[in-house]
Every structure is written in structure tokens, then in C-alpha cells.
Amino acid sequence: MSDLSELYQDMILDHNRSPRNFRAMPDATALAHGHNPLCGDNVTIYVKLEGERIVDVSFEGSGCAISKASASMMTAELKGKTREEAETLFERVHDMLTREAGTFVDIEGLGKLAVLSGVSEFPARVKCASLPWHTVHTALEGGETVSTE
């Protein structure tokens, strides 16, 4: 597990320093704003859909390294996925993040997102990592805002 912990730290730092898809998207077909009042994280997720497929997804916002890295990894992973695939991924990541520390989580098939499993060891940071995921879920459902409160 120490290899995963080291990879977790490296990936968080990399995506925080050089976030992927960090930009506004004027032609988004869906967007939502997310806020974590406990730590002040704010994120706006932009989604461009063609039919049921996510052809582009990006984000803007401010917050801690975990929140920004989670949003960056999420946007990279969701491009090209269908709404249904995105929903399934949301549920798997949410389950992984909110599991009880020390319990088994199936990370098979999550690819680079598996490094976020380390967040569950720090309960105060779970909302930071899950905020972008709840926000994209809200955007895809037609909502406009979400709060982790």
C-alpha cells in the first residue's frame, strides 16, 4: 500500500500544479457550481454533450490541492464517456472515497483514479475530493448548484 500512497501524493501534486482541462467552456451544454463551505473549495464544472456522450468537460475554481487534483483527473477520465458511464464512474469513485478506512475497495478498472482511494484515510478530505464528482453529477442531471454541507 505504500507504493499506492506514494503514487497518490505524486498524482495529487502533479494535477494540482498542472491541472488538466482547467478552463471555462463558453459552449458548454451543462454546467454546475459546487461549494464546500468547510474548507472553502469552489468549483464550476462545464460539460459539452453531443447526444448522450460527453465530448468535452472542463473546470474552473479555487480550492485545496485534493479538490483541484480530483477535478483534473475526473475531467480527463470523463471525456468520451456516455452519461451512463459517467454515472457508473461517479458511483464507484464515491463509494471508494466514502468507504470506511481500512476496508476493502475494488479499484479494478478505475485506472489512475484509483490513487484517490488514499483520500478515505483522511475523513476531513473526503468532501474535498468528492466535490467535483458531485458537481459533474449535478450538471449531468440538469442542476445548477451543489454543496457538500
C-alpha positions in Angstrom: 0.0 0.0 0.0 3.0 2.3 0.4 3.5 2.4 -3.3 -0.1 3.5 -3.8 0.4 6.2 -1.1 3.5 7.5 -2.8 1.7 7.5 -6.2 -1.3 9.2 -4.5 0.9 12.1 -3.3 2.7 12.3 -6.7 -0.6 12.4 -8.6 -2.2 15.0 -6.3 0.9 17.3 -6.6 1.1 16.8 -10.4 -2.6 17.5 -11.0 -2.6 20.5 -8.6 0.4 22.1 -10.2 -0.7 21.4 -13.8 -4.4 20.8 -13.8 -5.9 19.3 -16.9 -8.9 20.9 -18.5 -8.7 24.0 -16.3 -10.7 26.5 -18.3 -14.1 28.0 -18.9 -16.1 26.5 -21.7 -18.4 29.1 -23.3 -20.3 26.5 -25.4 -21.0 24.1 -22.6 -24.4 22.4 -22.8 -24.5 21.8 -19.0 -22.7 23.3 -16.0 -23.0 23.4 -12.3 -21.3 25.2 -9.4 -20.1 23.3 -6.3 -19.0 24.6 -2.9 -17.5 23.1 0.2 -18.2 25.5 3.0 -16.0 23.6 5.4 -12.8 24.4 3.6 -13.8 27.0 1.0 -13.4 24.9 -2.1 -15.4 26.2 -5.1 -15.6 24.6 -8.5 -17.6 25.1 -11.7 -17.9 22.1 -14.0 -18.6 22.6 -17.7 -19.9 19.7 -19.8 -20.4 19.6 -23.6 -22.7 16.8 -24.6 -23.4 15.5 -28.1 -26.4 13.3 -27.5 -25.6 11.1 -24.6 -21.8 11.4 -25.0 -19.5 13.8 -23.1 -17.3 15.3 -25.8 -15.7 17.9 -23.6 -15.5 18.6 -19.9 -13.6 21.3 -18.0 -13.5 23.1 -14.7 -12.6 26.3 -13.0 -12.4 27.2 -9.4 -10.3 27.5 -6.3 -9.6 25.2 -3.5 -7.2 22.8 -1.9 -4.8 20.5 -3.9 -7.0 17.5 -3.4 -10.1 19.2 -4.8 -8.2 20.6 -7.8 -6.4 17.3 -8.5 -9.7 15.3 -8.2 -11.4 17.7 -10.7 -8.4 17.5 -13.1 -8.3 13.7 -13.0 -12.1 13.5 -13.3 -12.3 15.7 -16.4 -9.5 13.7 -18.1 -11.4 10.5 -17.4 -14.9 11.6 -18.4 -14.1 12.8 -21.9 -15.7 10.4 -24.4 -17.9 8.7 -21.9 -21.6 8.4 -22.1 -23.9 9.8 -19.3 -24.5 6.3 -18.1 -20.7 5.5 -18.0 -20.1 8.8 -16.2 -22.8 7.9 -13.6 -21.3 4.5 -13.0 -17.9 6.1 -12.6 -19.4 8.7 -10.2 -20.9 5.9 -8.0 -17.7 3.9 -8.0 -15.5 6.8 -7.1 -18.0 8.0 -4.4 -18.0 4.5 -2.9 -14.2 4.4 -2.9 -13.9 7.9 -1.3 -16.5 7.3 1.4 -15.6 3.8 2.4 -14.6 3.2 6.0 -10.9 3.4 6.5 -9.2 0.1 6.3 -12.0 -1.7 4.4 -11.5 -3.2 1.0 -12.4 -1.2 -2.1 -12.4 -2.6 -5.6 -10.2 -0.3 -7.6 -10.1 -2.7 -10.6 -10.8 -0.7 -13.8 -10.5 2.7 -12.2 -7.1 3.3 -13.7 -5.4 6.5 -12.4 -8.5 7.4 -10.4 -7.5 4.5 -8.0 -5.0 6.8 -6.4 -7.9 8.8 -4.9 -8.6 5.8 -2.7 -6.0 7.2 -0.3 -8.3 10.1 0.5 -10.5 7.8 2.6 -7.7 7.6 5.1 -8.3 11.3 5.8 -12.0 11.8 6.5 -11.8 15.6 6.6 -10.6 15.5 3.0 -13.3 13.2 1.5 -15.5 16.2 0.7 -12.6 17.9 -1.0 -12.1 15.0 -3.4 -15.8 14.3 -3.9 -16.9 17.9 -4.6 -16.0 17.9 -8.4 -17.7 14.5 -8.8 -20.9 15.7 -7.1 -20.8 18.8 -9.2 -20.5 17.0 -12.5 -23.2 14.6 -11.4 -25.4 17.7 -10.7 -24.6 19.2 -14.1 -25.5 16.0 -15.9 -28.8 15.8 -14.0 -29.7 19.4 -15.1 -29.0 21.0 -11.7 -27.1 24.2 -11.1 -25.5 24.1 -7.7 -24.3 21.6 -5.1 -22.9 21.9 -1.6 -21.1 19.3 0.4 -22.7 20.7 3.6 
